[in-house]
Amino acid sequence: MRCTSGHVFLTSLLILLRARRANAAPEDSPEFQNKAPLKLVWASEGEDVELPCDITPPTPTDVVNMVLWFRDSDGIPLYSLDARSGDLSSAIHWAVSDDLGKRTYFQIGDGQRAKLKVTKVMYKDQGIFRCRVDFIDSPTRNFLVNLTLVEEPSKPVIYNAQGREVTGVGGPFLQGYNLALTCQVSGGRPRPSVTWWKDGEILDGVVDTVSIGAPSKFTVNHLFIDKVTRSLWGTKLECRAQSAPMSAPIVREVPLDIYLKPAVVKIILSEEQIYAGRPIAARCETWGSSPAARIVWRLGEQVIGEPNVSTTQRSNSTVSKLALALGKDDDGKELTCRAENPRFPGGNLEQTKVLSVAYAPVVAIHLATGYVLDTLREGDDLKLVCNVESNPLSTKVIWYHNGNRLEHDVATGTLIASNTLTLRILTLAHGGQYSCGAINSVGEGGSPPIFIRVKYAPRCRVGYERQEIAASRRETVSLRCEVDAIPTDVVRFSWTYNGTRGDVLPMQNSKARNNGLVSVLEYTPTADTDFGTLACWASNSIGRQRTPCIFNIVPGKAPQPPFDCSLQNETSSLEVNCVPGADGGSPQYFLLEVRGAPRNPRVVQVNAATLHAPQSDQGAVGEVPAIYQEKNMMPNFQLHDLEPGVDYTLYVYAVNGQGRSEPALLEHVSVVEPIGGRLERTGTGIFLDDLKKALPNANSENLIIVIALTGTGAVALILIGIGVIIGLAICRRRNGSPVKDGPDDFTTPTYVSAQRIEPRIRYSGDGRRSQRTSLYVEDSRNEPDLLQRVEIDMHN
């Protein structure tokens, strides 16, 4: 049990008072300590140690009052045992709180065997420990314990005569020469003894002095043998270091070896002529070395190979075999076989052979001095050099461009001289891969290619040099400027405008979108002066574009009419084929109009009366109105249901955003028999023949109403339309109005005045050739409202 700091203070105070009362010398004084018995305790670092203290009372009736442990001259005890309660078993234990105090404990035992235990003792724990025992009646007794830690010496280190540490075998030592070895240890307490031994017998037990004056931490023993004999070959010497009172010494063994000088070294090659890449066998033999000599192969300055070595000890011969695979870099090198005893003066012997290795040309290509690959640009000159290494010398050098052999040609600027290639005035065609090859008696070799990239200023991409763009006023067009350039990074664009007055003006770059090698300018002409020429300029690190990309902005115009129109009679239709004309600068489509009149004289008179009718929305004044229209992206059309006895005129127009062209005419088209038959249904359309069969008493006007209703494509509307027609027929019969029968074939219209003619066009929705039908409405003076309503419905 440990007490508080107050207890320590009281205990110390009690000790001082008793010392003064006794009027004696201080217990920690040298005079007092010299009188106390001293016991020496040895210990090794890390061990547990016991410091004895006899606490037996001088008289049987006396008892221990207090036990105090002090270290060196410290006035405060490091450990105390307070037995003033009268019983040692219940005494109070106390220790200082430092590291040493935590590792100490006092064991009472039977009195004489009382001891202070210190665990894991360290070098800093060394010192004089004093045990003070206070009795109730008897005088105080003190015991001194000298705690000394044994310091083991270091493991012996062996040095040769040159001062180098011997880590393995000592030597080799030369027969007939002296032997000098030094054994050295450091530290040790008490000072260790260092001795040399051989086969259990001491050779040298004299410890040599290594320093004068201050003591050294090293202990040294020098061993010197004047003449080495064969008796030392293969033996071991021992250096022993021991610090008393330790029993086991530290031993360091040194094996010894003796070498003799080699007498003969000889190299033998399996082939006289050596070829690159073809292995040969090399053999080196040596005699006279004891022990067997170490053979080292060298090719030039480099130690080579893992040789296969065989040794015969009786004849002192060593044979080394080596497989050599030589290359072109080994031509002219020296092959050396060396037999050596490294520490024998003059004990090395070697033989050398110069190698001649034949190999095919090894070729490399590079730029001549003064040329830099990254700076080559259009118009520069270039010189390439072909380096050839071969044995024997090459007889021919060949140059290639992109795999094609080059020939000397002054006219094209290709100059070949020996191993150089000169290219005059570089163009883009000079770019690509260049390589060279060489030939000798062994074979042929080629160089890795070198890539030549000729840099050049931007130029218009092929197909984008000059473009003509048709545009209308206030129509925005996209002008796409594409260029080629090397390098492609940081290509800048600028636009200029050359108007009709000849002024060249810059365009704002903010209007253009630049992306790599493409610039897109959105341009909108708003006045006649905005039509002209725009130029696109590009530049990179090489320079500015010499010739710009031209865009001629011209006013849009109507397309040219198609030409070379022809007719071809098919089984079910009449086919019209034309050749497109110029589109006027805008996308175009084609329109076919069919106009015709029956050859009946009565009908002709009616048609003649209509020649002076006002202009309709399908034709000019004086034209026969169109009875059929068809629109297609190409001028190819098919006509169905042409009526015999009608003289047709076909008009083919080209139409774009600027208007339509003059028509291409096919006149006096007539058929003897009807072509094809009924038109096929397209989408949800219903044709006149079907309605006439369904409603035999309905006239053409009523049929028009039904067709107008069918334009929506809903079945309900069809039914409603039929109901309306039936109602109208009943009303007319009640009103006594005559019912006019319609024509037998609705492809032959009944002509009325131009004001009454309304062409009706029906288009198919699947993109194929459209089937259309034109219907004509005859004016009914009796029911003008009905006619007007029908026209409105049909227009919608």
Secondary structure, 3 states (H helix, E strand, C coil): CCCCHHHHHHHHHHHHHHHHHHCCCCCCCHHHHHHCCEEEEEEECCCCEEEECCCCCCCCCCCEEEEEEEECCCCCCCEEEECCCCCHHHCEEEECCCHHHHCEEEECCCCCCCEEEECCCCHHHCEEEEEEEEECCCCCEEEEEEEEEEECCCCCEEECCCCCECCCCEEEEECCCCEEEEEEEECCECCCEEEEEECCEEEECCCECCCCCCCCCEEEEEEEECCCCHHHCCCEEEEEEECCCCCCCEEEEEEEEEECCCCEEEEEECCCCEECCCCEEEEEEEECCCCCCEEEEEECCEECCCCEEEEECCCCEEEEEEEECCCHHHCCCEEEEEEECCCCCCCEEEEEEECCEEEEEEEEEEECCCCCHHHCECCCCEEEEEEEEEECCCCEEEEEECCEECCCECCCCEEEECCEEEECCCCHHHCEEEEEEEECCCCEEECCCEEECCEEEEEECCCCCEEEEEECCCCCEEEEEEEEEECCCCCEEEEEEECCCCCEEEECHHHEEEECCEEEEEECCCCHHHCCEEEEEEECCCCECCCCEEEEEEECCCCCCCEEEEEEECCCCEEEEEECCCCCCCCCEEEEEEEEEECCHHHHHHHHHHCCCCCCCCCCCCCCCCCEEEEECCCEEEECCCCCCEEEEEEEEEEECCEECCCEEEEEECCCCCCCCCCCCCCCCCCHHHHHHHCCCCCHHHHHHHHHHHCCCCHHHHHHHHHHHHHHHHHHHHHCCCCCCCCCCCCCCCCCCHHHCCCCCCCCCCCCCCCCCCCCCCCCCCCHHHHHHHHHHHHC
